[in-house]
C-alpha cells in the first residue's frame, strides 16, 4: 500500500472557514508507521500548502478508528466517535432514553493557509501541551518545543535555541545550498556543451588521424617499392656482368682450344714424316710454338673468373624491427609551436642587444629549450648565439652602427619547431660605456655612477669597461685625479677573460701602455717595448685610439701622441681596460672626442666611436 496519495484540496477543505485539519502529536508520530500502523497520518500545520495546491495524506485500513480523546474539563464525558464504515453496518437501534446532552467533542485546531479564519495566521501549538505555542527549537531532537516542555525537563540537557533564529538559520543554509546547486547545475550545463563539442572534435580529429596514418603508410610503401626497384636493378646488373664475364671466358677458351687442336694435328702429321732433314728444318719452330701454346694454359686459365653465387646480402632485419616497433608514440609529443617575440622587452644598448620571447597560450607541447639565431649585422647568414631554456638573452660584443636580424625557435625530443618572426635591432652609433662592476677585481671601488675607479690595494688591479668593440674606430680618454708616490698605471684594451690581479699587459689577453711620471712603455705578454719619454701627473689625460679598420692601437698623453702606434695586426673583440693601485685614484672615463682628433687625419672619428 502506498504511503502517500494525492487528492484535490476541495475534498479536505472546509468551505465555510477555508481551513485544514491539524494533527495531534500522537498522530504525527506515525509519519513512517508503515502498513501496520493503526493511526492515520496528516501533515503538520507548518507544512500545509495553501488551498490552490494539492494535499498529501496516507490511506488507512478499513477498520481504523479515530483515536479517543479526553473531554475538556468544562464539558461532560464524550464518547468515542464511531467509524463511518462501522456505523453503516450497524442496525438501527431504538432511540435511547432521554439523557443529558453530551458535551460537544473538542474541535480540532485549524489554521488558514491564507491567514486563518480570523484573518491572522496563528502559530502552531505544542503537540504535548495543546495551549502552548512553539517558541524554542531542540537541536538534539530536531523538533520545535514550547516553554513547558523545557520546564518539565524533557530537553534539559539538549541544545535548545530560539525558534525564529533557527528558522532563519535553516532558511539561510537552504538558500546557500540552493545557490551552490545552482552554480553546479550551470557548470554541468557548460560541461555538457563542452563534451558535445569534444565529441565533434574527436570525430574530426579521428578522421584526420586516419587520413594521416594512411598517407604515412602509403609513403612507407612507396619508399619501399622504390628501394625494391633499385635493389632489383643492382641484381640485374650483377647478373649481366657475370654472364658477360662467363661468355667472354667461353669465347676466349674456345679460340685457344681451336688453335691448340690445329697445332696438335699439324704436329702429328709432321711426326709421321720420314724425312729426317725436312723434319729437323721445322722441328725447332714447332717445339717453340707448342711450348708457347702450353704456356697459355697457365694456372687459373681453366678456372671461372666469376662465381655462380651472388655476393649480395640484403640486411632487412633492422627495417623489419623498425616496422614492428612502428607505433603512435611519435604522435603523443609533437614539435613545439612558433615562439612569440616580446617586442616590448627587446632593446639595444651600445653594441649589445637583448631579446625576449614566450610560447603562445594554450600550448600543450613540451619545450626542452630554445635556439636563438643572429646574422652578422650585414645581411649575412644566421648563426646560433644561444641554446638553452631561458626566454631572455643578451648578446654582447656586436658591431656598432649595425642592423641585426634575430629569430628564435623551440625544440623538444620530437624535433625542432618553426622559426619565429624576424626582429630587426639597430646598435648604437656611439659607444657610451662605464666601468663594469661585475667583472672588476674585488679591490676595485667604483663611484660616480661607475665612472670613477679607485683601488684599495698596493698591488695593481684590473677593471674593464662595459662596451666591447669588434670593428670601426673608437677613442676614449681617462683623467687622473690623484697621483702619489710615482705609481705605474696601465691603460689599454683587453679580452673579457684577462687576468685581473696583476698589471695590465702582463698576459696575452691585454695590450697596454704603462706610464710613470717620466716615461712610458708598451706591454703585451709581459714584453716591454718602445720606451718613450713623457709621463703623467695629477690632472693628466690619457687617450686611447682603437682603430679596428686598420687593426692598430695608439696612445695619447694630454693630447699628444705617445710614441708610434703601439700595436698592429690586432683582431677580435676588445674592451677598454686599465690597471691601478691605491696611489692612483679617480680615473674618469671621458666620452666626447677631443678637438685635436676632430682636426686630425682621422676625420671618421667625429664621435667617441665610429663604425
C-alpha positions in Angstrom: 0.0 0.0 0.0 1.4 3.4 -0.9 2.3 5.7 1.9 1.0 8.8 0.2 -1.9 9.5 -2.1 -2.7 12.6 -4.0 -6.2 14.2 -3.9 -7.6 17.5 -4.7 -7.7 20.2 -1.9 -11.5 20.7 -2.1 -12.1 17.2 -0.5 -10.4 18.3 2.8 -11.2 21.9 2.9 -13.9 23.5 5.0 -15.9 25.6 2.5 -17.0 27.9 5.3 -13.8 28.5 7.1 -11.3 27.6 4.4 -9.1 25.8 6.9 -7.3 22.4 7.1 -7.3 19.9 9.9 -4.2 19.9 12.1 -3.0 16.6 13.5 -2.1 15.9 17.1 1.4 14.9 18.2 0.3 11.3 18.6 -1.0 11.3 15.0 2.2 12.8 13.7 4.3 10.3 15.5 3.2 7.7 12.9 4.7 9.5 9.9 6.6 6.4 8.9 4.4 3.9 10.8 4.1 1.8 7.7 1.3 -0.6 6.7 0.8 -2.0 10.2 0.0 1.4 11.8 -3.3 1.9 13.4 -3.4 5.7 13.2 -3.6 8.0 10.2 -1.0 10.5 9.2 -1.7 14.1 8.5 0.7 16.9 7.6 2.0 19.3 10.2 0.3 22.7 10.1 3.6 24.4 9.3 4.0 22.3 6.2 0.4 22.5 4.8 0.2 24.1 1.4 -2.2 26.9 0.5 -5.6 25.8 -0.9 -4.6 26.0 -4.6 -2.0 23.3 -4.2 -2.6 19.5 -3.6 -2.7 17.9 -0.2 -1.0 14.6 0.7 -2.3 12.1 3.2 -2.0 8.4 3.9 -4.6 5.8 3.4 -5.7 3.9 6.4 -7.0 0.3 7.0 -10.8 -0.2 6.6 -11.2 -0.8 10.4 -9.1 2.1 11.5 -10.9 4.3 14.0 -10.3 7.8 15.2 -8.2 7.8 18.4 -10.1 8.6 21.6 -9.7 12.0 23.1 -10.2 13.1 26.7 -13.0 15.5 27.3 -12.3 19.1 28.2 -12.7 19.9 31.9 -15.6 22.2 31.2 -17.7 19.6 29.4 -19.2 16.3 30.1 -17.7 13.0 29.1 -17.7 12.4 25.4 -17.8 9.0 23.9 -15.6 7.8 21.1 -16.6 8.6 17.6 -17.6 5.5 15.7 -16.0 4.6 12.4 -18.1 5.6 9.4 -17.9 2.2 7.9 -18.9 0.5 11.2 -21.8 2.9 11.6 -23.0 1.9 8.1 -23.0 -1.8 9.1 -24.8 -1.2 12.4 -28.6 -2.0 12.5 -30.9 0.8 13.6 -31.4 0.8 17.3 -34.4 2.0 19.3 -34.0 5.5 20.5 -32.1 5.8 23.8 -33.8 7.1 26.8 -33.5 10.8 27.3 -30.2 11.8 28.7 -28.4 15.0 29.2 -27.0 16.3 26.1 -23.3 15.3 25.8 -20.7 17.9 25.6 -19.6 18.5 22.1 -16.3 16.9 21.1 -13.4 19.3 21.2 -12.9 20.9 17.8 -9.6 20.4 16.1 -7.4 23.4 15.9 -7.4 24.8 12.4 -5.1 27.1 10.5 -5.9 29.1 7.5 -3.2 28.9 4.9 -4.1 32.4 3.8 -4.3 34.0 7.2 -6.7 31.7 9.1 -10.4 32.1 9.9 -9.8 35.1 12.0 -7.8 36.9 9.3 -4.4 36.3 11.0 -2.0 33.4 10.8 -2.0 31.5 14.1 1.3 30.0 15.2 1.4 26.2 15.7 0.9 24.8 19.2 2.8 22.2 21.0 1.8 18.6 20.4 2.3 17.7 24.1 0.8 20.9 25.5 -2.3 21.9 23.5 -2.5 25.5 24.6 1.2 26.4 24.3 2.8 27.7 21.1 6.2 26.6 19.9 8.8 29.1 21.0 12.1 27.1 21.0 13.8 24.5 18.9 15.7 21.5 20.2 18.8 20.9 18.1 19.4 17.5 19.5 15.8 16.2 18.8 15.5 18.3 15.7 11.9 19.4 16.6 10.2 22.6 17.9 9.2 22.7 21.6 7.3 25.0 23.9 8.5 26.5 27.2 6.5 23.9 29.3 8.5 21.2 27.6 11.6 22.9 28.8 10.2 23.4 32.3 9.3 19.7 32.6 12.9 18.8 31.8 12.4 16.8 28.7 15.1 18.7 26.9 17.1 19.7 29.9 20.5 18.5 28.6 19.8 19.3 25.0 20.9 22.2 22.9 17.9 24.4 22.7 17.7 27.6 20.7 15.1 30.3 19.7 12.7 29.1 17.1 12.9 32.2 15.0 16.7 32.2 15.0 16.9 28.5 13.9 14.2 29.2 11.3 16.2 32.0 9.7 19.4 29.9 10.1 18.0 26.9 8.3 16.5 29.1 5.6 19.9 30.7 5.0 21.5 27.3 4.9 19.0 26.0 2.4 19.4 29.2 0.3 23.1 28.8 0.3 22.9 25.1 -0.6 20.5 26.0 -3.4 22.9 28.6 -4.7 25.7 26.0 -4.7 23.5 23.5 -6.5 22.5 26.2 -9.0 26.2 27.0 -9.7 27.0 23.3 -10.1 24.0 23.0 -12.4 25.3 25.9 -14.5 28.7 24.3 -14.6 27.2 21.0 -15.6 25.3 22.6 -18.5 28.5 24.2 -19.7 30.3 20.9 -19.2 27.7 19.1 -21.3 28.2 21.7 -24.1 32.0 21.2 -23.8 31.5 17.4 -24.0 29.3 17.7 -27.1 31.9 19.9 -28.7 34.5 17.4 -27.7 32.6 14.6 -29.4 32.7 16.6 -32.7 36.4 17.3 -32.3 37.2 13.7 -31.6 35.2 12.7 -34.7 37.0 15.2 -36.9 40.4 14.5 -35.4 39.9 10.8 -35.7 39.2 11.2 -39.4 42.3 13.4 -39.8 44.5 11.0 -38.0 43.2 8.1 -40.1 44.0 10.0 -43.3 47.4 11.0 -41.9 48.1 7.4 -41.0 47.1 6.1 -44.4 49.2 8.7 -46.1 52.3 7.9 -43.9 51.9 4.1 -44.5 51.4 4.7 -48.3 54.6 6.8 -48.2 56.4 4.0 -46.5 55.1 1.5 -49.1 56.1 3.8 -51.9 59.6 4.3 -50.4 59.9 0.5 -50.0 58.7 0.0 -53.6 61.3 2.5 -54.9 64.1 0.9 -52.9 62.9 -2.5 -54.2 63.3 -1.3 -57.8 66.8 0.0 -57.0 67.8 -3.3 -55.5 66.4 -5.3 -58.4 68.4 -3.1 -60.8 71.6 -3.9 -58.8 70.8 -7.6 -59.0 70.2 -7.3 -62.8 73.4 -5.5 -63.4 75.3 -8.0 -61.3 73.8 -10.9 -63.3 74.5 -9.3 -66.6 78.1 -8.7 -65.5 78.6 -12.3 -64.5 77.1 -13.6 -67.7 79.3 -11.3 -69.8 82.4 -12.4 -68.0 81.5 -16.1 -68.5 80.7 -15.7 -72.2 83.9 -13.8 -72.7 85.8 -16.6 -71.0 84.0 -19.2 -73.1 84.8 -17.5 -76.3 88.5 -17.0 -75.3 88.8 -20.5 -74.2 87.1 -21.9 -77.4 89.5 -19.9 -79.6 92.6 -21.1 -77.7 91.3 -24.6 -77.8 90.9 -24.5 -81.6 94.4 -23.1 -82.0 95.8 -25.8 -79.8 93.8 -28.5 -81.6 95.0 -27.4 -85.0 98.6 -27.2 -83.8 98.4 -30.7 -82.3 97.0 -32.1 -85.6 99.8 -30.4 -87.6 102.4 -31.7 -85.2 101.1 -35.2 -85.5 101.3 -35.1 -89.3 104.9 -33.8 -89.0 105.9 -36.6 -86.7 104.7 -39.0 -89.3 107.2 -37.5 -91.8 110.1 -40.0 -92.6 112.4 -37.4 -94.0 114.8 -36.5 -91.1 116.3 -33.5 -92.9 112.9 -32.0 -93.6 111.7 -32.7 -90.0 114.8 -31.1 -88.5 114.2 -28.0 -90.5 110.8 -27.3 -88.9 111.1 -29.1 -85.6 112.6 -26.2 -83.6 109.9 -23.8 -84.7 107.2 -26.3 -83.9 108.7 -27.0 -80.5 108.6 -23.3 -79.6 105.1 -23.0 -80.8 103.9 -25.9 -78.7 105.7 -24.5 -75.7 104.1 -21.2 -76.2 100.7 -22.8 -76.6 101.3 -24.8 -73.4 102.2 -21.6 -71.5 98.9 -20.1 -72.5 97.1 -22.7 -70.3 98.7 -21.4 -67.2 97.2 -22.0 -63.7 93.9 -20.2 -63.4 93.3 -20.1 -67.1 91.0 -23.0 -66.8 89.1 -21.7 -63.7 86.0 -19.5 -64.0 86.6 -15.8 -63.3 83.2 -15.4 -61.6 81.1 -17.5 -59.2 77.6 -18.5 -59.7 76.8 -17.2 -56.3 75.7 -13.6 -55.9 77.6 -11.7 -53.2 74.6 -9.5 -52.4 73.0 -9.9 -49.0 70.0 -7.8 -48.1 70.1 -6.8 -44.5 66.3 -6.3 -43.8 66.3 -7.2 -40.1 66.7 -3.5 -38.9 63.9 -2.5 -41.2 61.7 -5.3 -40.0 62.3 -4.4 -36.4 61.5 -0.7 -37.2 58.3 -1.8 -38.8 57.3 -3.9 -35.8 58.2 -1.1 -33.5 56.2 1.4 -35.5 53.6 2.9 -33.2 51.8 6.1 -32.3 54.3 7.1 -29.7 55.7 9.7 -32.0 52.2 11.4 -32.2 52.0 11.8 -28.4 54.6 14.5 -28.4 54.8 17.0 -31.3 57.4 19.6 -32.0 56.8 22.9 -30.2 54.9 25.7 -31.9 56.3 29.0 -33.1 57.6 31.2 -30.2 56.3 34.7 -29.9 58.9 37.5 -29.7 58.0 40.1 -26.9 58.9 43.3 -28.8 58.2 45.5 -25.8 61.1 43.7 -24.0 63.6 43.7 -26.9 66.1 46.5 -26.8 69.6 47.6 -27.6 72.3 49.3 -25.6 75.6 50.3 -27.1 76.7 47.2 -29.1 74.5 44.8 -27.1 71.1 43.5 -27.9 68.5 41.9 -25.6 65.7 39.7 -26.9 62.8 38.2 -25.0 60.2 35.6 -26.2 57.5 33.3 -24.9 55.4 30.4 -26.0 51.9 31.0 -27.2 49.0 30.4 -24.8 47.2 27.0 -24.7 50.4 25.3 -25.9 50.4 21.8 -24.6 53.5 20.5 -26.4 56.6 20.3 -24.1 59.6 22.6 -24.7 63.1 21.5 -23.8 64.9 24.6 -24.9 65.3 27.4 -27.4 67.7 28.3 -30.2 68.4 32.0 -30.8 70.0 32.9 -34.1 71.5 36.2 -35.2 73.0 37.3 -38.5 76.4 39.1 -38.9 74.9 42.6 -38.9 75.5 43.0 -42.7 72.7 40.8 -44.1 74.8 37.6 -43.9 73.9 34.1 -42.8 72.3 33.4 -39.5 74.3 31.7 -36.7 73.4 30.3 -33.4 74.2 32.6 -30.5 72.3 30.9 -27.6 70.9 27.5 -26.9 69.1 26.9 -23.5 65.9 27.1 -21.5 65.8 30.8 -20.8 63.4 33.1 -22.6 65.6 36.3 -22.1 69.0 36.6 -23.7 71.5 39.5 -24.1 74.3 39.3 -26.8 77.3 41.5 -26.2 80.2 42.4 -28.4 78.3 43.3 -31.6 79.3 45.9 -34.1 78.3 49.5 -33.5 76.0 51.2 -36.0 74.9 47.9 -37.4 71.5 46.3 -38.1 71.0 42.8 -36.9 68.2 40.3 -37.7 67.3 37.8 -34.9 64.9 34.9 -34.8 64.2 32.0 -32.3 62.8 28.5 -32.4 62.0 25.9 -29.8 62.9 22.2 -29.7 62.0 19.0 -27.8 62.6 15.3 -28.1 60.4 15.2 -31.2 62.4 17.8 -33.1 62.8 21.5 -33.8 59.8 23.8 -34.2 59.4 26.5 -36.8 61.2 29.9 -36.6 59.6 32.9 -35.1 59.1 36.2 -36.9 62.4 38.0 -37.5 63.0 41.1 -35.4 65.4 43.9 -36.6 67.7 45.6 -34.0 69.9 48.6 -34.5 73.0 49.0 -32.4 74.2 52.4 -31.2 76.2 54.8 -33.4 78.3 55.9 -30.4 79.8 53.8 -27.6 78.8 55.1 -24.2 80.4 53.0 -21.5 81.4 53.0 -17.9 83.5 50.7 -15.7 82.0 47.3 -15.2 81.5 46.4 -11.5 80.6 42.8 -12.3 83.9 41.9 -13.9 86.2 44.2 -11.8 88.6 42.9 -9.2 87.2 42.9 -5.7 89.8 45.5 -4.6 88.5 48.0 -7.2 86.0 50.5 -5.9 83.7 52.3 -8.3 81.7 55.5 -7.8 80.1 58.4 -9.6 77.8 56.0 -11.5 80.7 53.7 -12.2 82.6 56.4 -14.0 85.3 56.8 -11.3 87.7 53.9 -10.3 89.9 53.6 -7.2 91.7 50.8 -5.6 92.2 49.6 -2.0 95.4 47.5 -2.7 99.0 48.5 -3.2 99.1 45.8 -6.0 97.9 46.5 -9.5 94.3 45.5 -10.2 92.4 45.5 -13.5 88.9 46.9 -14.3 87.2 46.7 -17.7 84.7 48.9 -19.5 81.1 47.8 -20.2 81.5 48.2 -24.0 83.1 45.7 -26.4 84.5 46.7 -29.8 85.0 44.4 -32.9 85.1 46.9 -35.8 85.3 50.6 -36.5 87.3 53.4 -34.9 86.9 54.1 -31.2 88.5 56.8 -28.9 88.2 57.4 -25.2 90.0 59.3 -22.5 90.9 58.8 -18.9 91.6 61.6 -16.4 94.0 61.2 -13.5 92.6 62.9 -10.3 95.3 61.9 -7.9 98.8 60.6 -8.5 101.0 59.8 -5.4 104.4 58.0 -5.0 105.1 57.6 -8.7 103.0 54.5 -9.5 102.7 52.9 -12.9 99.1 52.8 -14.0 98.4 51.0 -17.3 95.8 51.9 -20.0 94.7 49.9 -23.0 92.4 47.1 -24.2 91.8 43.5 -23.1 89.7 40.4 -23.7 86.9 39.6 -21.3 88.9 36.8 -19.7 92.0 38.9 -18.9 93.8 38.2 -15.6 92.7 40.9 -13.1 95.2 40.6 -10.2 98.3 42.0 -11.9 99.3 44.8 -14.2 97.5 45.2 -17.4 99.5 43.7 -20.3 101.5 41.0 -18.5 99.4 38.2 -20.0 98.4 37.5 -23.6 94.8 38.9 -23.1 95.7 42.6 -22.9 97.5 45.3 -24.9 98.5 48.3 -22.7 100.7 51.3 -22.1 102.0 51.7 -18.6 103.4 55.0 -17.6 105.1 56.7 -14.6 105.9 60.4 -14.0 108.7 60.5 -16.6 108.3 57.8 -19.3 106.1 55.1 -20.7 106.3 51.6 -22.2 104.1 49.4 -24.3 103.5 45.9 -22.9 101.9 42.7 -24.2 102.6 39.2 -22.9 104.9 40.8 -20.3 107.1 42.1 -23.1 108.2 45.8 -22.7 108.8 47.8 -25.9 109.1 51.4 -27.2 110.2 53.3 -24.1 109.1 56.9 -24.7 109.8 60.0 -22.6 106.9 61.8 -21.1 104.9 60.7 -18.1 101.8 61.6 -16.2 100.9 63.6 -13.1 97.8 64.8 -11.3 95.3 66.2 -13.8 96.9 64.3 -16.8 94.6 62.9 -19.6 95.4 59.7 -21.3 93.7 59.0 -24.7 93.3 55.6 -26.3 92.6 55.3 -30.0 91.5 51.8 -31.2 91.3 51.6 -35.0 89.9 48.2 -35.9 89.7 49.2 -39.5 93.5 49.4 -39.6 93.9 47.0 -36.8 96.2 49.1 -34.6 96.2 50.8 -31.2 97.6 54.3 -30.4 98.0 56.2 -27.1 97.9 59.9 -26.3 99.0 61.9 -23.2 97.5 65.3 -22.8 96.5 65.5 -26.5 99.9 64.4 -27.9 100.6 61.0 -29.4 102.8 59.0 -27.1 105.3 57.2 -29.4 104.4 55.3 -32.6 101.3 53.1 -33.0 101.7 50.7 -30.1 100.3 47.5 -31.5 99.3 46.4 -35.0 97.5 43.4 -36.6 95.1 43.1 -33.7 91.8 41.4 -34.4 88.8 40.2 -32.3 86.6 41.7 -29.6 88.2 44.1 -27.2 87.0 46.0 -24.1 88.5 49.2 -22.6 90.7 48.3 -19.7 93.1 49.8 -17.1 95.1 48.7 -14.1 95.8 50.9 -11.0 96.7 50.7 -7.3 95.8 52.8 -4.3 98.3 55.6 -5.3 96.2 56.4 -8.4 92.6 57.4 -7.8 89.6 58.9 -9.6 90.1 57.9 -13.2 87.2 59.3 -15.1 86.0 58.0 -18.4 85.6 61.0 -20.7 83.3 60.2 -23.6 83.4 63.2 -26.0 86.1 63.2 -28.7 88.7 65.9 -28.2 89.2 68.7 -30.8 92.6 67.6 -31.9 91.2 64.3 -33.2 88.4 66.1 -35.0 91.0 68.2 -36.8 93.5 65.3 -37.4 93.6 63.0 -40.4 91.2 60.6 -38.6 88.2 62.5 -39.8 86.0 59.5 -39.3 86.3 59.8 -35.6 83.9 62.6 -35.1 82.4 61.0 -32.0 83.7 58.6 -29.4 83.1 55.7 -31.8 82.7 55.5 -35.5 81.9 52.3 -37.4 
